[in-house]
């Protein structure tokens, strides 16, 4: 099998996590990794997995078939314009920037640009990522499967319609922060009643992991799972009543809608 050159413009937390996921996977044996970042120390920190440093966006784009735009939405326009002179119809551009569309990337490069959009999340750092992917019509099945395999090497990857890439951000891209805030409330409570904070964090974290497995693997609906924990007149129902009084479901919806609204603002 011919080696595939995959390059990353941006070697921050997310880009580095994806590169490490690739390097540790079976598919990584046939992949050569390249990276460019204005902070060269970030790329040097990846030398242990064999990443080759490039000196510019253009150099990286020339050397690689697959080019990851692993940068923040606020600077992506400048990055694309720097790489654009080396973009040809054979290149595949992968963006992990929230709210950025394939049409925008094509408008800054070439009309026939091949673009894959990805919304990953930070659990990629521990090999437990949850990534949503879509593509435009210029990307072939073979090309798309290469990138799908990359994200499956770092966790779970799901293919969705590209017109839902902004809406999915709240569900998997931003949701770890929302979950951390929720977890903090339980851990802070435990500490306030004299329970060791580290012990509480371990117990609640395992509860999160176990509950997630129940959602994905048990075959029960979420409503059924809630009922399984909720004995009549018991402690769980007493707590659930307060969550219902606080309208937790609507608060979560409001959170997701605000997240999506911001994604549309970033795309303009």
BAKOL-299096 format. One line per 4 residues: number of its first residue (from 1); their letters; for each residue z, x, y of C-alpha. Coordinates in nm, 2 decimals. Layout:
N
NUM = A = Z/X/Y  ...
This chain:
268
1 = XXXX = 0.00/0.00/0.00  -0.09/0.13/0.34  0.19/0.20/0.58  0.25/-0.04/0.87
5 = XXXX = 0.34/0.09/1.21  0.59/-0.14/1.39  0.71/-0.05/1.74  0.99/-0.18/1.95
9 = XXXX = 0.99/-0.19/2.33  1.36/-0.21/2.39  1.63/-0.05/2.16  1.93/-0.25/2.26
13 = XXXX = 2.16/-0.43/2.03  1.90/-0.68/1.90  1.61/-0.44/1.87  1.83/-0.18/1.70
17 = XXXX = 1.97/-0.44/1.46  1.62/-0.55/1.36  1.51/-0.19/1.31  1.81/-0.11/1.09
21 = XXXX = 1.74/-0.43/0.89  1.38/-0.31/0.83  1.49/0.04/0.74  1.74/-0.08/0.48
25 = XXXX = 1.50/-0.33/0.32  1.26/-0.29/0.03  0.97/-0.36/0.26  1.09/-0.08/0.49
29 = XXXX = 0.96/0.18/0.25  0.61/0.10/0.37  0.69/0.07/0.74  0.70/0.34/1.01
33 = XXXX = 0.92/0.26/1.30  0.86/0.35/1.66  1.06/0.27/1.97  1.05/0.31/2.35
37 = XXXX = 1.35/0.25/2.58  1.41/0.38/2.93  1.74/0.49/2.80  1.62/0.75/2.55
41 = XXXX = 1.97/0.79/2.41  1.94/0.45/2.25  1.63/0.56/2.06  1.79/0.89/1.97
45 = XXXX = 2.08/0.69/1.81  1.82/0.55/1.56  1.71/0.89/1.44  1.92/0.85/1.12
49 = XXXX = 1.68/0.58/1.01  1.37/0.77/1.10  1.26/0.60/1.42  1.00/0.79/1.62
53 = XXXX = 1.05/0.80/1.99  0.76/0.71/2.23  0.75/0.80/2.59  0.61/0.47/2.73
57 = XXXX = 0.52/0.12/2.65  0.15/0.21/2.65  0.20/0.50/2.40  0.39/0.28/2.17
61 = XXXX = 0.14/0.00/2.18  -0.14/0.24/2.11  0.03/0.37/1.80  0.15/0.04/1.65
65 = XXXX = -0.01/-0.26/1.50  0.30/-0.48/1.55  0.47/-0.46/1.89  0.82/-0.61/1.94
69 = XXXX = 0.91/-0.71/2.30  1.29/-0.66/2.25  1.39/-0.70/2.61  1.55/-0.96/2.83
73 = XXXX = 1.34/-1.25/2.97  1.41/-1.13/3.33  1.22/-0.80/3.28  0.96/-0.90/3.02
77 = XXXX = 0.68/-0.95/3.27  0.70/-0.59/3.39  0.72/-0.47/3.03  0.41/-0.67/2.92
81 = XXXX = 0.21/-0.54/3.22  0.30/-0.18/3.13  0.19/-0.23/2.77  -0.12/-0.44/2.85
85 = XXXX = -0.38/-0.16/2.89  -0.33/-0.08/2.52  -0.34/-0.43/2.38  -0.64/-0.51/2.17
89 = XXXX = -0.73/-0.82/1.95  -0.60/-0.63/1.65  -0.24/-0.59/1.79  0.03/-0.84/1.71
93 = XXXX = 0.29/-0.90/1.98  0.63/-1.03/1.88  0.86/-1.16/2.15  1.23/-1.22/2.10
97 = XXXX = 1.28/-1.31/2.47  1.43/-1.66/2.53  1.19/-1.90/2.70  0.88/-1.68/2.70
101 = XXXX = 0.57/-1.85/2.57  0.27/-1.72/2.39  0.05/-1.84/2.67  0.24/-1.63/2.92
105 = XXXX = 0.20/-1.32/2.71  -0.17/-1.39/2.67  -0.21/-1.43/3.04  -0.06/-1.09/3.10
109 = XXXX = -0.25/-0.91/2.82  -0.57/-1.05/2.67  -0.68/-1.42/2.62  -0.71/-1.37/2.24
113 = XXXX = -0.37/-1.21/2.20  -0.19/-1.25/1.87  0.16/-1.36/1.95  0.46/-1.44/1.73
117 = XXXX = 0.77/-1.59/1.90  1.11/-1.53/1.74  1.45/-1.65/1.83  1.70/-1.43/1.64
121 = XXXX = 2.07/-1.41/1.69  2.33/-1.13/1.70  2.46/-1.17/1.34  2.15/-0.96/1.26
125 = XXXX = 2.39/-0.68/1.34  2.57/-0.74/1.02  2.27/-0.85/0.81  2.34/-1.22/0.85
129 = XXXX = 2.09/-1.32/1.11  1.94/-1.67/1.15  1.60/-1.64/1.31  1.34/-1.91/1.40
133 = XXXX = 0.98/-1.80/1.41  0.65/-1.95/1.53  0.30/-1.81/1.60  -0.01/-1.89/1.79
137 = XXXX = -0.34/-1.97/1.61  -0.47/-1.61/1.65  -0.22/-1.47/1.40  -0.33/-1.46/1.04
141 = XXXX = -0.11/-1.56/0.75  -0.09/-1.20/0.63  0.02/-1.08/0.97  0.28/-1.35/1.01
145 = XXXX = 0.42/-1.29/0.66  0.48/-0.92/0.76  0.71/-1.03/1.04  0.86/-1.32/0.85
149 = XXXX = 0.96/-1.06/0.58  1.12/-0.84/0.85  1.35/-1.12/0.96  1.43/-1.23/0.61
153 = XXXX = 1.54/-0.87/0.54  1.81/-0.92/0.81  1.93/-1.27/0.71  1.77/-1.61/0.71
157 = XXXX = 1.43/-1.69/0.87  1.28/-2.04/0.93  0.94/-2.13/1.06  0.92/-2.40/1.33
161 = XXXX = 0.66/-2.54/1.56  0.61/-2.32/1.87  0.66/-2.61/2.10  1.02/-2.63/1.99
165 = XXXX = 1.11/-2.26/2.05  1.30/-2.34/2.36  1.50/-2.62/2.20  1.60/-2.41/1.90
169 = XXXX = 1.77/-2.15/2.12  2.09/-2.36/2.14  2.09/-2.41/1.77  2.07/-2.05/1.65
173 = XXXX = 2.01/-1.81/1.94  2.30/-1.90/2.17  2.52/-2.08/1.92  2.72/-1.77/1.81
177 = XXXX = 2.87/-1.76/2.16  2.96/-2.12/2.14  3.11/-2.07/1.80  3.31/-1.77/1.92
181 = XXXX = 3.46/-1.98/2.20  3.55/-2.25/1.95  3.71/-1.99/1.73  3.90/-1.85/2.02
185 = XXXX = 4.07/-2.18/2.08  4.21/-2.19/1.72  4.32/-1.82/1.73  4.48/-1.86/2.07
189 = XXXX = 4.67/-2.16/1.94  4.79/-1.97/1.63  4.92/-1.69/1.85  5.10/-1.94/2.08
193 = XXXX = 5.30/-2.07/1.79  5.40/-1.72/1.67  5.13/-1.65/1.41  4.99/-1.30/1.40
197 = XXXX = 4.65/-1.30/1.58  4.47/-1.09/1.33  4.59/-1.30/1.04  4.48/-1.62/1.22
201 = XXXX = 4.14/-1.46/1.30  4.09/-1.37/0.93  4.18/-1.71/0.81  3.97/-1.90/1.06
205 = XXXX = 3.67/-1.67/1.01  3.68/-1.72/0.63  3.71/-2.10/0.70  3.40/-2.08/0.91
209 = XXXX = 3.21/-1.89/0.64  3.33/-2.12/0.37  3.25/-2.43/0.57  2.90/-2.30/0.64
213 = XXXX = 2.84/-2.25/0.27  2.96/-2.60/0.20  2.70/-2.73/0.45  2.41/-2.53/0.30
217 = XXXX = 2.51/-2.53/-0.07  2.73/-2.82/-0.16  2.47/-3.10/-0.15  2.70/-3.31/0.06
221 = XXXX = 2.61/-3.44/0.41  2.82/-3.32/0.70  2.98/-3.67/0.73  3.07/-3.66/0.36
225 = XXXX = 3.22/-3.31/0.41  3.44/-3.43/0.70  3.56/-3.71/0.49  3.65/-3.48/0.20
229 = XXXX = 3.90/-3.29/0.42  4.04/-3.61/0.59  4.31/-3.77/0.39  4.42/-4.11/0.52
233 = XXXX = 4.71/-4.08/0.76  4.70/-3.70/0.72  4.70/-3.40/0.95  4.32/-3.36/0.96
237 = XXXX = 4.26/-3.71/1.09  4.53/-3.66/1.35  4.34/-3.36/1.48  4.00/-3.53/1.45
241 = XXXX = 4.12/-3.82/1.66  4.18/-3.58/1.95  3.84/-3.42/1.91  3.68/-3.77/1.92
245 = XXXX = 3.89/-3.86/2.22  3.76/-3.55/2.40  3.41/-3.65/2.30  3.33/-3.32/2.13
249 = XXXX = 2.99/-3.44/2.00  2.87/-3.53/2.36  3.01/-3.20/2.49  2.81/-3.01/2.24
253 = XXXX = 2.50/-3.21/2.32  2.55/-3.13/2.69  2.59/-2.77/2.61  2.26/-2.76/2.41
257 = XXXX = 2.07/-2.95/2.68  2.19/-2.70/2.95  2.08/-2.42/2.73  1.74/-2.57/2.68
261 = XXXX = 1.70/-2.64/3.05  1.77/-2.28/3.13  1.51/-2.17/2.87  1.24/-2.38/3.05
265 = XXXX = 1.35/-2.23/3.38  1.30/-1.88/3.24  0.95/-1.97/3.12  0.82/-2.04/3.47
